[in-house]
Amino acid sequence: MNELKIEEYILSHIDSEPELLKRMTREAHVKLLRPRMISGNIQGRFLKILTSMLKAQNILEIGAYTGYSALCLAEGAPENSKIVTIEIDDELESFIKKYFQESEYGHKIELKIGDAVEIMHQYDDEFFDLIFIDGNKRDYCVYYNIAFDKLRKGGVIIADNTLWNGKVIDKKLQDDSQTKGVLAFNKLIKEDNRIEKAILPIRDGLTIIQKK
Protein backbone atom coordinates (compact mmCIF):
# COMPACT_ATOMS: atom_id res chain seq x y z
CA MET A 1 0.00 0.00 0.00
CA ASN A 2 1.41 3.38 -0.99
CA GLU A 3 1.34 5.51 2.19
CA LEU A 4 1.69 8.78 0.27
CA LYS A 5 -1.30 7.97 -1.94
CA ILE A 6 -3.34 6.93 1.10
CA GLU A 7 -2.49 10.24 2.78
CA GLU A 8 -3.48 12.15 -0.38
CA TYR A 9 -6.77 10.23 -0.47
CA ILE A 10 -7.49 11.02 3.18
CA LEU A 11 -6.71 14.71 2.68
CA SER A 12 -9.07 14.86 -0.28
CA HIS A 13 -11.93 13.37 1.76
CA ILE A 14 -11.74 15.36 5.02
CA ASP A 15 -12.37 18.99 5.90
CA SER A 16 -10.00 21.40 4.21
CA GLU A 17 -7.12 22.96 6.08
CA PRO A 18 -7.96 26.50 7.24
CA GLU A 19 -6.21 29.17 5.15
CA LEU A 20 -4.35 30.60 8.15
CA LEU A 21 -2.85 27.19 8.91
CA LYS A 22 -1.89 26.70 5.27
CA ARG A 23 -0.04 30.01 5.39
CA MET A 24 1.63 29.05 8.67
CA THR A 25 2.83 25.77 7.16
CA ARG A 26 4.26 27.51 4.09
CA GLU A 27 6.12 30.06 6.21
CA ALA A 28 7.45 27.36 8.52
CA HIS A 29 8.94 25.48 5.56
CA VAL A 30 10.71 28.65 4.45
CA LYS A 31 11.90 30.00 7.79
CA LEU A 32 12.09 27.22 10.39
CA LEU A 33 14.14 24.12 11.04
CA ARG A 34 12.24 20.82 11.16
CA PRO A 35 8.94 22.03 9.64
CA ARG A 36 7.86 18.39 9.57
CA MET A 37 7.07 18.82 13.27
CA ILE A 38 3.90 20.71 12.33
CA SER A 39 0.86 18.56 13.05
CA GLY A 40 -0.65 18.90 9.57
CA ASN A 41 -4.26 18.79 8.46
CA ILE A 42 -5.07 15.13 9.19
CA GLN A 43 -3.95 15.37 12.79
CA GLY A 44 -5.20 18.93 13.09
CA ARG A 45 -8.75 18.04 12.06
CA PHE A 46 -8.67 15.09 14.47
CA LEU A 47 -7.62 17.35 17.35
CA LYS A 48 -10.32 19.87 16.50
CA ILE A 49 -13.09 17.25 16.37
CA LEU A 50 -11.94 15.44 19.53
CA THR A 51 -11.80 18.72 21.45
CA SER A 52 -15.30 19.56 20.25
CA MET A 53 -16.62 16.11 21.21
CA LEU A 54 -15.12 16.38 24.71
CA LYS A 55 -16.36 19.98 25.07
CA ALA A 56 -12.95 20.56 26.65
CA GLN A 57 -12.79 23.95 28.34
CA ASN A 58 -9.45 23.71 30.14
CA ILE A 59 -6.66 22.39 27.92
CA LEU A 60 -2.92 22.03 28.37
CA GLU A 61 -0.47 21.52 25.51
CA ILE A 62 3.17 20.58 26.08
CA GLY A 63 5.17 21.59 23.02
CA ALA A 64 3.68 24.34 20.85
CA TYR A 65 6.29 24.53 18.07
CA THR A 66 4.54 26.90 15.61
CA GLY A 67 1.19 26.92 17.42
CA TYR A 68 -0.55 24.89 14.70
CA SER A 69 -1.99 22.25 17.02
CA ALA A 70 -2.94 24.86 19.64
CA LEU A 71 -5.04 26.65 17.04
CA CYS A 72 -6.73 23.36 16.11
CA LEU A 73 -7.52 22.71 19.77
CA ALA A 74 -8.83 26.26 20.15
CA GLU A 75 -10.97 25.87 17.04
CA GLY A 76 -12.76 22.88 18.58
CA ALA A 77 -13.02 24.25 22.12
CA PRO A 78 -16.05 26.16 23.45
CA GLU A 79 -15.92 29.95 23.38
CA ASN A 80 -15.14 30.32 27.10
CA SER A 81 -12.23 27.85 27.01
CA LYS A 82 -8.60 28.33 27.97
CA ILE A 83 -5.72 26.59 26.19
CA VAL A 84 -2.33 26.84 27.87
CA THR A 85 0.43 25.95 25.43
CA ILE A 86 4.08 25.64 26.46
CA GLU A 87 7.10 26.06 24.17
CA ILE A 88 10.71 25.92 25.33
CA ASP A 89 12.24 27.62 22.27
CA ASP A 90 11.98 31.38 22.83
CA GLU A 91 13.07 32.03 19.23
CA LEU A 92 9.65 30.76 18.12
CA GLU A 93 7.71 33.18 20.33
CA SER A 94 7.19 35.94 17.74
CA PHE A 95 6.24 33.41 15.04
CA ILE A 96 3.65 31.78 17.30
CA LYS A 97 2.17 35.03 18.58
CA LYS A 98 1.75 36.42 15.07
CA TYR A 99 -0.54 33.58 14.09
CA PHE A 100 -2.40 33.57 17.39
CA GLN A 101 -3.13 37.27 16.91
CA GLU A 102 -4.38 36.70 13.37
CA SER A 103 -6.64 33.78 14.31
CA GLU A 104 -10.25 34.20 15.38
CA TYR A 105 -9.52 31.56 18.02
CA GLY A 106 -6.27 33.03 19.32
CA HIS A 107 -7.91 34.79 22.28
CA LYS A 108 -8.51 31.38 23.87
CA ILE A 109 -4.78 30.58 23.96
CA GLU A 110 -2.22 31.47 26.63
CA LEU A 111 1.38 30.98 25.42
CA LYS A 112 4.04 30.14 27.99
CA ILE A 113 7.73 30.14 27.03
CA GLY A 114 10.07 28.01 29.12
CA ASP A 115 10.65 24.57 30.59
CA ALA A 116 7.44 22.55 30.53
CA VAL A 117 8.07 20.72 33.81
CA GLU A 118 8.55 23.99 35.70
CA ILE A 119 5.58 25.68 34.03
CA MET A 120 3.25 22.72 34.60
CA HIS A 121 3.77 23.13 38.35
CA GLN A 122 2.39 26.66 38.08
CA TYR A 123 -0.99 24.99 37.52
CA ASP A 124 -0.99 22.68 40.53
CA ASP A 125 -4.37 24.02 41.62
CA GLU A 126 -6.06 23.43 38.26
CA PHE A 127 -7.62 20.42 36.56
CA PHE A 128 -7.60 19.96 32.80
CA ASP A 129 -10.13 18.28 30.54
CA LEU A 130 -7.59 17.56 27.80
CA ILE A 131 -3.77 17.45 27.81
CA PHE A 132 -1.74 17.14 24.61
CA ILE A 133 1.84 15.90 25.09
CA ASP A 134 4.15 16.75 22.19
CA GLY A 135 7.33 18.00 23.82
CA ASN A 136 10.79 16.50 24.34
CA LYS A 137 10.47 12.75 23.92
CA ARG A 138 13.10 12.16 26.60
CA ASP A 139 10.72 13.65 29.15
CA TYR A 140 7.44 12.01 28.12
CA CYS A 141 7.26 9.90 31.29
CA VAL A 142 7.92 12.98 33.44
CA TYR A 143 5.25 14.97 31.59
CA TYR A 144 2.77 12.14 31.96
CA ASN A 145 3.29 11.67 35.68
CA ILE A 146 2.73 15.37 36.33
CA ALA A 147 -0.14 15.62 33.85
CA PHE A 148 -2.03 12.66 35.30
CA ASP A 149 -2.57 14.43 38.62
CA LYS A 150 -3.82 17.53 36.76
CA LEU A 151 -6.33 15.59 34.65
CA ARG A 152 -9.94 15.41 35.77
CA LYS A 153 -11.64 12.03 36.05
CA GLY A 154 -12.76 11.05 32.55
CA GLY A 155 -10.32 13.53 31.05
CA VAL A 156 -8.11 12.67 28.09
CA ILE A 157 -4.37 12.81 27.43
CA ILE A 158 -3.15 12.65 23.85
CA ALA A 159 0.52 11.82 23.28
CA ASP A 160 2.05 12.45 19.87
CA ASN A 161 4.85 10.57 18.06
CA THR A 162 4.41 7.34 20.00
CA LEU A 163 5.36 5.22 16.98
CA TRP A 164 8.42 7.44 16.44
CA ASN A 165 9.09 6.83 12.75
CA GLY A 166 8.83 3.07 13.28
CA LYS A 167 11.84 3.04 15.60
CA VAL A 168 9.69 1.46 18.32
CA ILE A 169 9.82 -1.86 16.45
CA ASP A 170 13.39 -1.70 15.10
CA LYS A 171 15.93 -2.59 17.79
CA LYS A 172 18.80 -1.39 15.59
CA LEU A 173 17.44 2.17 15.84
CA GLN A 174 16.75 2.34 19.58
CA ASP A 175 20.05 3.61 20.99
CA ASP A 176 19.25 7.33 21.08
CA SER A 177 17.70 9.01 24.12
CA GLN A 178 14.61 10.26 22.27
CA THR A 179 13.65 6.76 21.13
CA LYS A 180 14.34 5.37 24.60
CA GLY A 181 12.03 8.04 25.99
CA VAL A 182 9.20 7.01 23.68
CA LEU A 183 9.71 3.31 24.45
CA ALA A 184 9.69 3.97 28.20
CA PHE A 185 6.53 6.05 27.86
CA ASN A 186 4.73 3.37 25.84
CA LYS A 187 5.66 0.76 28.45
CA LEU A 188 4.49 3.04 31.28
CA ILE A 189 1.13 3.61 29.61
CA LYS A 190 0.67 -0.10 28.86
CA GLU A 191 1.17 -0.98 32.53
CA ASP A 192 -0.97 1.81 34.04
CA ASN A 193 -4.31 0.31 35.13
CA ARG A 194 -5.74 3.72 36.09
CA ILE A 195 -6.42 4.49 32.44
CA GLU A 196 -7.88 3.19 29.20
CA LYS A 197 -5.65 3.61 26.17
CA ALA A 198 -5.33 3.07 22.43
CA ILE A 199 -2.65 3.90 19.86
CA LEU A 200 -3.85 5.30 16.55
CA PRO A 201 -1.51 5.11 13.53
CA ILE A 202 -2.23 8.74 12.63
CA ARG A 203 0.85 10.52 11.28
CA ASP A 204 3.62 9.35 13.65
CA GLY A 205 1.36 7.65 16.18
CA LEU A 206 -1.16 9.17 18.58
CA THR A 207 -1.82 7.53 21.93
CA ILE A 208 -5.26 8.32 23.39
CA ILE A 209 -5.48 7.95 27.17
CA GLN A 210 -8.60 8.36 29.31
CA LYS A 211 -8.47 8.60 33.09
CA LYS A 212 -10.88 6.15 34.71
C-alpha positions as CSV (number, residue, x, y, z in Angstrom):
1,M,0.0,0.0,0.0
2,N,1.4,3.4,-1.0
3,E,1.3,5.5,2.2
4,L,1.7,8.8,0.3
5,K,-1.3,8.0,-1.9
6,I,-3.3,6.9,1.1
7,E,-2.5,10.2,2.8
8,E,-3.5,12.1,-0.4
9,Y,-6.8,10.2,-0.5
10,I,-7.5,11.0,3.2
11,L,-6.7,14.7,2.7
12,S,-9.1,14.9,-0.3
13,H,-11.9,13.4,1.8
14,I,-11.7,15.4,5.0
15,D,-12.4,19.0,5.9
16,S,-10.0,21.4,4.2
17,E,-7.1,23.0,6.1
18,P,-8.0,26.5,7.2
19,E,-6.2,29.2,5.2
20,L,-4.3,30.6,8.2
21,L,-2.9,27.2,8.9
22,K,-1.9,26.7,5.3
23,R,0.0,30.0,5.4
24,M,1.6,29.1,8.7
25,T,2.8,25.8,7.2
26,R,4.3,27.5,4.1
27,E,6.1,30.1,6.2
28,A,7.5,27.4,8.5
29,H,8.9,25.5,5.6
30,V,10.7,28.6,4.4
31,K,11.9,30.0,7.8
32,L,12.1,27.2,10.4
33,L,14.1,24.1,11.0
34,R,12.2,20.8,11.2
35,P,8.9,22.0,9.6
36,R,7.9,18.4,9.6
37,M,7.1,18.8,13.3
38,I,3.9,20.7,12.3
39,S,0.9,18.6,13.0
40,G,-0.7,18.9,9.6
41,N,-4.3,18.8,8.5
42,I,-5.1,15.1,9.2
43,Q,-4.0,15.4,12.8
44,G,-5.2,18.9,13.1
45,R,-8.8,18.0,12.1
46,F,-8.7,15.1,14.5
47,L,-7.6,17.3,17.4
48,K,-10.3,19.9,16.5
49,I,-13.1,17.3,16.4
50,L,-11.9,15.4,19.5
51,T,-11.8,18.7,21.5
52,S,-15.3,19.6,20.3
53,M,-16.6,16.1,21.2
54,L,-15.1,16.4,24.7
55,K,-16.4,20.0,25.1
56,A,-13.0,20.6,26.7
57,Q,-12.8,23.9,28.3
58,N,-9.5,23.7,30.1
59,I,-6.7,22.4,27.9
60,L,-2.9,22.0,28.4
61,E,-0.5,21.5,25.5
62,I,3.2,20.6,26.1
63,G,5.2,21.6,23.0
64,A,3.7,24.3,20.9
65,Y,6.3,24.5,18.1
66,T,4.5,26.9,15.6
67,G,1.2,26.9,17.4
68,Y,-0.5,24.9,14.7
69,S,-2.0,22.3,17.0
70,A,-2.9,24.9,19.6
71,L,-5.0,26.7,17.0
72,C,-6.7,23.4,16.1
73,L,-7.5,22.7,19.8
74,A,-8.8,26.3,20.1
75,E,-11.0,25.9,17.0
76,G,-12.8,22.9,18.6
77,A,-13.0,24.3,22.1
78,P,-16.1,26.2,23.5
79,E,-15.9,30.0,23.4
80,N,-15.1,30.3,27.1
81,S,-12.2,27.9,27.0
82,K,-8.6,28.3,28.0
83,I,-5.7,26.6,26.2
84,V,-2.3,26.8,27.9
85,T,0.4,25.9,25.4
86,I,4.1,25.6,26.5
87,E,7.1,26.1,24.2
88,I,10.7,25.9,25.3
89,D,12.2,27.6,22.3
90,D,12.0,31.4,22.8
91,E,13.1,32.0,19.2
92,L,9.6,30.8,18.1
93,E,7.7,33.2,20.3
94,S,7.2,35.9,17.7
95,F,6.2,33.4,15.0
96,I,3.6,31.8,17.3
97,K,2.2,35.0,18.6
98,K,1.8,36.4,15.1
99,Y,-0.5,33.6,14.1
100,F,-2.4,33.6,17.4
101,Q,-3.1,37.3,16.9
102,E,-4.4,36.7,13.4
103,S,-6.6,33.8,14.3
104,E,-10.2,34.2,15.4
105,Y,-9.5,31.6,18.0
106,G,-6.3,33.0,19.3
107,H,-7.9,34.8,22.3
108,K,-8.5,31.4,23.9
109,I,-4.8,30.6,24.0
110,E,-2.2,31.5,26.6
111,L,1.4,31.0,25.4
112,K,4.0,30.1,28.0
113,I,7.7,30.1,27.0
114,G,10.1,28.0,29.1
115,D,10.7,24.6,30.6
116,A,7.4,22.5,30.5
117,V,8.1,20.7,33.8
118,E,8.6,24.0,35.7
119,I,5.6,25.7,34.0
120,M,3.3,22.7,34.6
121,H,3.8,23.1,38.3
122,Q,2.4,26.7,38.1
123,Y,-1.0,25.0,37.5
124,D,-1.0,22.7,40.5
125,D,-4.4,24.0,41.6
126,E,-6.1,23.4,38.3
127,F,-7.6,20.4,36.6
128,F,-7.6,20.0,32.8
129,D,-10.1,18.3,30.5
130,L,-7.6,17.6,27.8
131,I,-3.8,17.5,27.8
132,F,-1.7,17.1,24.6
133,I,1.8,15.9,25.1
134,D,4.1,16.7,22.2
135,G,7.3,18.0,23.8
136,N,10.8,16.5,24.3
137,K,10.5,12.7,23.9
138,R,13.1,12.2,26.6
139,D,10.7,13.7,29.1
140,Y,7.4,12.0,28.1
141,C,7.3,9.9,31.3
142,V,7.9,13.0,33.4
143,Y,5.3,15.0,31.6
144,Y,2.8,12.1,32.0
145,N,3.3,11.7,35.7
146,I,2.7,15.4,36.3
147,A,-0.1,15.6,33.9
148,F,-2.0,12.7,35.3
149,D,-2.6,14.4,38.6
150,K,-3.8,17.5,36.8
151,L,-6.3,15.6,34.7
152,R,-9.9,15.4,35.8
153,K,-11.6,12.0,36.1
154,G,-12.8,11.1,32.6
155,G,-10.3,13.5,31.0
156,V,-8.1,12.7,28.1
157,I,-4.4,12.8,27.4
158,I,-3.1,12.6,23.8
159,A,0.5,11.8,23.3
160,D,2.1,12.5,19.9
161,N,4.9,10.6,18.1
162,T,4.4,7.3,20.0
163,L,5.4,5.2,17.0
164,W,8.4,7.4,16.4
165,N,9.1,6.8,12.7
166,G,8.8,3.1,13.3
167,K,11.8,3.0,15.6
168,V,9.7,1.5,18.3
169,I,9.8,-1.9,16.5
170,D,13.4,-1.7,15.1
171,K,15.9,-2.6,17.8
172,K,18.8,-1.4,15.6
173,L,17.4,2.2,15.8
174,Q,16.7,2.3,19.6
175,D,20.1,3.6,21.0
176,D,19.2,7.3,21.1
177,S,17.7,9.0,24.1
178,Q,14.6,10.3,22.3
179,T,13.6,6.8,21.1
180,K,14.3,5.4,24.6
181,G,12.0,8.0,26.0
182,V,9.2,7.0,23.7
183,L,9.7,3.3,24.5
184,A,9.7,4.0,28.2
185,F,6.5,6.0,27.9
186,N,4.7,3.4,25.8
187,K,5.7,0.8,28.5
188,L,4.5,3.0,31.3
189,I,1.1,3.6,29.6
190,K,0.7,-0.1,28.9
191,E,1.2,-1.0,32.5
192,D,-1.0,1.8,34.0
193,N,-4.3,0.3,35.1
194,R,-5.7,3.7,36.1
195,I,-6.4,4.5,32.4
196,E,-7.9,3.2,29.2
197,K,-5.7,3.6,26.2
198,A,-5.3,3.1,22.4
199,I,-2.6,3.9,19.9
200,L,-3.8,5.3,16.6
201,P,-1.5,5.1,13.5
202,I,-2.2,8.7,12.6
203,R,0.9,10.5,11.3
204,D,3.6,9.3,13.7
205,G,1.4,7.6,16.2
206,L,-1.2,9.2,18.6
207,T,-1.8,7.5,21.9
208,I,-5.3,8.3,23.4
209,I,-5.5,7.9,27.2
210,Q,-8.6,8.4,29.3
211,K,-8.5,8.6,33.1
212,K,-10.9,6.1,34.7
